[in-house]
Amino acid sequence: MAKKVKKKELIGLSIILCLISFVIPFFIRESEDKLLDVFSVSLGFVSTTATLITLYIAFKLYDRFGIDTIFIQRRTDKVLELVDLLKGKYMYPIGEIGEYNLGTNRDKIIGIKELPFYKLDKNKLVLVSVEDYNKAWLKIFEIKRSYWLPKKIKKKIEFLEFKMFLKTENSLSKEFIRINFNEVDEKIWSETYPKMTFDEFLSNIDDLVKSIEKWLKKYSNIKLDLNLAEGQK
């Protein structure tokens, strides 16, 4: 489904097409053709062009109750539902020298990556508590199964669904970073499979948010401030 043409662009294109339709008969006229007859043909061309433009607008652009419009609206609703779930989603990765306060908004992720001690933790493998992790992302996993959520966004959520969680002998080892969601108190730490570094985990969250922004920009006229650091209302 194509992006909706802006009103100003449509008006400009319509005027150009009508002008072209008007002048064409003057270029193809024969020397014996009377000017009044050519003028009459030009008006006929303009009338036909205007009719076709009107039909295009009626059936393609401003069909408010058409199937395409309903389809896009339902998808937009589902994307906005996902945005609401991501808002206020906080994680507290436990690194080598302290605990990060990490949100899902892109500015927060960029800020974390610019911290000097992030270099100590970026290549460490992610550990999670299975119960804690599943509770944190449960509703987002449910939305991913929705027919209405765009496939490109679904694809970006897939990184959260690990195939397995592997038992870890020493969760305090410096090769790991433990991502805490504070959904449960007692935690048994497990390694994810496929394995994922802290840097990959953050980059995947960033890609997910970018895919949401890109989709809304393409298919919606809503001017949305995707400040995902704000809590749910």
C-alpha positions as CSV (number, residue, x, y, z in Angstrom):
1,M,0.0,0.0,0.0
2,A,1.5,3.3,-1.1
3,K,2.0,6.3,1.0
4,K,-0.8,8.9,0.8
5,V,-0.1,11.7,-1.6
6,K,-0.1,15.1,0.1
7,K,-2.8,17.6,-0.8
8,K,-0.5,20.2,-2.2
9,E,1.3,17.7,-4.3
10,L,-2.0,16.4,-5.7
11,I,-3.3,19.9,-6.6
12,G,0.0,20.8,-8.3
13,L,0.0,17.5,-10.3
14,S,-3.6,18.0,-11.3
15,I,-3.0,21.5,-12.6
16,I,0.0,20.3,-14.7
17,L,-1.9,17.4,-16.2
18,C,-4.8,19.7,-17.1
19,L,-2.4,22.2,-18.8
20,I,-0.8,19.5,-20.7
21,S,-4.2,18.2,-21.9
22,F,-5.1,21.7,-23.0
23,V,-2.1,22.4,-25.1
24,I,-1.7,18.9,-26.8
25,P,-4.4,19.6,-29.5
26,F,-2.6,22.8,-30.5
27,F,0.7,20.9,-31.1
28,I,-1.0,18.1,-33.2
29,R,-3.4,20.3,-35.2
30,E,-3.3,20.3,-38.9
31,S,-2.8,23.6,-40.8
32,E,-6.4,23.5,-42.1
33,D,-7.9,23.0,-38.7
34,K,-9.8,26.0,-37.4
35,L,-8.6,27.6,-34.2
36,L,-12.1,27.4,-32.6
37,D,-12.3,23.7,-33.3
38,V,-8.9,23.0,-31.8
39,F,-9.9,25.1,-28.7
40,S,-13.0,23.0,-28.4
41,V,-11.0,19.8,-28.6
42,S,-8.6,21.2,-25.9
43,L,-11.5,21.8,-23.5
44,G,-12.7,18.2,-24.1
45,F,-9.2,16.9,-23.2
46,V,-9.2,19.0,-20.1
47,S,-12.6,17.8,-19.1
48,T,-11.6,14.1,-19.6
49,T,-8.4,14.6,-17.6
50,A,-10.3,16.3,-14.8
51,T,-12.8,13.4,-14.7
52,L,-10.0,10.9,-14.4
53,I,-8.3,12.8,-11.6
54,T,-11.6,13.1,-9.7
55,L,-12.1,9.3,-10.0
56,Y,-8.5,8.7,-8.8
57,I,-9.1,10.9,-5.8
58,A,-12.4,9.2,-5.0
59,F,-11.3,5.6,-5.3
60,K,-7.6,5.8,-4.2
61,L,-6.9,8.7,-1.9
62,Y,-10.0,9.8,-0.1
63,D,-11.9,6.5,0.2
64,R,-12.2,6.9,4.0
65,F,-14.3,3.8,4.3
66,G,-12.4,1.6,1.9
67,I,-10.7,-1.7,2.7
68,D,-7.2,-0.2,2.5
69,T,-8.0,2.6,4.9
70,I,-9.6,0.3,7.5
71,F,-6.6,-2.1,7.1
72,I,-4.1,0.7,7.7
73,Q,-6.1,2.1,10.6
74,R,-6.2,-1.2,12.4
75,R,-2.5,-1.7,11.9
76,T,-1.8,1.8,13.2
77,D,-3.8,1.1,16.3
78,K,-1.8,-2.1,16.9
79,V,1.5,-0.2,16.4
80,L,0.4,2.5,18.9
81,E,-0.6,-0.2,21.4
82,L,3.0,-1.6,21.1
83,V,4.4,1.9,21.7
84,D,2.3,2.2,24.9
85,L,3.7,-1.1,26.1
86,L,7.3,0.0,25.4
87,K,6.8,3.3,27.2
88,G,8.2,3.1,30.7
89,K,9.8,-0.2,30.1
90,Y,13.0,-0.2,32.2
91,M,15.9,-2.6,32.6
92,Y,18.7,-2.6,35.0
93,P,21.7,-4.5,33.6
94,I,24.3,-5.3,36.2
95,G,27.7,-4.6,34.8
96,E,31.3,-4.8,36.0
97,I,31.3,-1.6,38.1
98,G,27.6,-0.9,38.6
99,E,24.0,-1.1,37.5
100,Y,22.7,0.6,34.4
101,N,19.3,2.4,34.3
102,L,18.1,1.6,30.8
103,G,14.9,2.6,29.0
104,T,13.7,1.7,25.6
105,N,13.8,5.1,24.1
106,R,16.6,5.7,21.6
107,D,18.1,8.7,23.3
108,K,18.6,6.6,26.5
109,I,20.3,3.8,24.5
110,I,22.6,6.2,22.8
111,G,23.4,7.9,26.1
112,I,24.3,4.5,27.7
113,K,26.6,3.6,24.8
114,E,28.5,6.9,25.2
115,L,29.3,6.2,28.8
116,P,33.1,5.5,29.3
117,F,32.6,2.3,31.3
118,Y,30.2,0.9,28.6
119,K,33.3,-0.4,26.8
120,L,33.9,-2.8,29.7
121,D,30.5,-4.4,29.3
122,K,29.5,-4.1,25.7
123,N,30.9,-7.5,24.6
124,K,29.7,-9.4,27.6
125,L,27.1,-12.1,27.1
126,V,23.6,-11.5,28.4
127,L,22.2,-13.4,31.4
128,V,18.5,-13.2,32.4
129,S,16.2,-14.7,35.0
130,V,13.7,-16.7,32.9
131,E,10.6,-15.8,35.0
132,D,11.7,-12.2,35.3
133,Y,12.4,-11.9,31.6
134,N,9.1,-13.6,30.5
135,K,7.0,-11.4,32.7
136,A,8.7,-8.3,31.4
137,W,8.0,-9.0,27.8
138,L,4.8,-11.1,28.0
139,K,2.4,-8.5,26.6
140,I,4.7,-7.6,23.8
141,F,5.0,-11.2,22.8
142,E,1.2,-11.3,22.7
143,I,1.0,-8.3,20.4
144,K,3.6,-9.9,18.1
145,R,1.2,-12.7,17.5
146,S,-1.5,-10.3,16.3
147,Y,-2.4,-10.4,12.6
148,W,-2.5,-6.6,12.5
149,L,1.0,-5.9,13.6
150,P,3.2,-5.1,10.5
151,K,5.6,-7.9,9.5
152,K,8.6,-5.6,9.5
153,I,8.0,-4.7,13.2
154,K,7.3,-8.3,14.1
155,K,10.6,-9.2,12.6
156,K,12.4,-6.7,14.9
157,I,10.7,-8.2,18.0
158,E,12.0,-11.7,17.2
159,F,15.3,-11.1,18.9
160,L,13.5,-11.1,22.3
161,E,12.2,-14.7,21.8
162,F,15.2,-16.8,22.7
163,K,15.0,-20.5,21.7
164,M,16.5,-21.7,25.0
165,F,17.8,-20.6,28.4
166,L,21.0,-22.4,29.4
167,K,22.1,-23.1,33.0
168,T,25.1,-21.1,34.0
169,E,27.6,-22.3,36.5
170,N,29.0,-18.9,37.6
171,S,26.6,-16.0,36.9
172,L,29.0,-13.6,38.6
173,S,31.7,-14.3,36.1
174,K,33.1,-11.1,34.3
175,E,32.2,-12.6,30.9
176,F,28.5,-12.0,31.7
177,I,26.1,-9.0,32.2
178,R,22.9,-9.8,34.1
179,I,19.8,-7.9,32.8
180,N,17.4,-7.3,35.7
181,F,13.7,-6.3,35.0
182,N,12.6,-6.3,38.7
183,E,9.5,-8.4,37.9
184,V,10.4,-11.0,40.5
185,D,12.5,-10.9,43.6
186,E,14.4,-14.3,43.5
187,K,16.3,-14.9,40.4
188,I,18.2,-17.8,38.9
189,W,20.4,-16.5,36.1
190,S,20.5,-18.3,32.7
191,E,22.4,-17.7,29.5
192,T,20.4,-17.0,26.4
193,Y,20.5,-19.1,23.3
194,P,21.3,-17.9,20.7
195,K,24.0,-16.1,22.7
196,M,23.8,-12.3,22.6
197,T,26.2,-9.6,23.8
198,F,25.0,-6.5,25.7
199,D,25.8,-4.4,22.7
200,E,23.7,-6.6,20.4
201,F,20.8,-6.5,22.8
202,L,20.8,-2.7,23.0
203,S,21.2,-2.4,19.2
204,N,18.2,-4.7,18.6
205,I,16.0,-2.6,20.9
206,D,17.2,0.5,19.0
207,D,16.3,-1.2,15.7
208,L,12.9,-2.1,17.0
209,V,12.1,1.5,17.9
210,K,13.4,2.8,14.6
211,S,11.2,0.3,12.7
212,I,8.2,1.7,14.6
213,E,9.1,5.3,13.9
214,K,9.7,4.5,10.2
215,W,6.3,2.7,9.8
216,L,4.3,5.4,11.5
217,K,6.0,8.1,9.3
218,K,5.2,6.1,6.2
219,Y,1.6,5.1,6.9
220,S,0.2,7.5,9.4
221,N,-0.5,11.3,9.5
222,I,-0.2,11.2,13.3
223,K,2.6,13.4,14.6
224,L,3.7,11.2,17.4
225,D,6.4,12.1,19.9
226,L,8.0,8.7,20.4
227,N,9.5,9.5,23.8
228,L,9.5,5.9,25.0
229,A,11.0,7.0,28.3
230,E,7.5,8.3,29.4
231,G,5.5,5.9,31.5
232,Q,2.2,4.5,30.5
233,K,-0.8,6.8,31.1
